Amino acid sequence: MKTIKYTSPITVLGVTFKDVREAIDHAIHGKPKGGVYVGEDSKRYPCFDFEDYATENRYFWNLVFARSRDELEAKLEALKKLPSNADYDKFTEEMAPMAYWGGDTHYGVVLTQDIGPAET
């Protein structure tokens, strides 16, 4: 496990994403980048009143990466079954390559060891 800034590039399976937001964009739109598929299991930040619901746009993000759509579907099925903590963190090295981001600019992106480059 390692942690990088949310604005840092992420290289996974030989493909570099500009930052975690680009990887999330590929997951949401279901479009692979350079043959790398990205899947997500996310949860919206808690909302407590009408103002929260009107303005809150942050999510907790669990991202998995795969070389094929079939591999991605299998990983997503397994990911959705994993337990999470209060921050919807399902991070596990067993799902490598995988990333978790708490969805706010003050959080780093947690990566499995097979993803780079790393910053400390």
Secondary structure, DSSP 4 states (H G I P E B T S, - for coil): -EEE-TTS-EEETTEEESSHHHHHHHHHHT--BTTBEEEEEEEEPP--SHHHHHH---EEEEEEEESSHHHHHHHHHHHHHS---TT-----GGG-SEEEE-SSTTSPEEE-TTSB----
